[in-house]
Amino acid sequence: MSLLRVVKRQEPLGWGSFLVLAAAICLSLLLSGIILFIGGTSPLEGIIVLFKGAFGNRYALEDAILKATPIFLCSLGVALAFRLQVWNIGAEGQFALGAVGATWVALSLPETPSY
């Protein structure tokens, strides 16, 4: 006997979705602050350094976008599969093996242009 069951929501959340997002952000900042405090660092100072490192200048923002792009592409592929009611749980591995395959093809054909 299962204690949990999945029930489809009848109406959209509206403000509830915003509140869930705000609560998740606040909880993540709180947990980060606790971890920094346990580590002997000022939580406020550590979180400020974290944000400056990620969004402090143009190059940091470009680097964050560059590193997030594979995650966005994987989530786009998985979202399409879920929308079609097909389960796909190996998106990151498929992305990595696709990159390995593309690299192998590029290195196997050295006479082709790089673009």
Summary of the structure (lengths in Angstrom):
residues: 115
radius of gyration: 21.1
end to end distance: 57.7
largest distance: 63.0
contacts: 207
relative contact order: 0.04
helix: 70%
strand: 0%
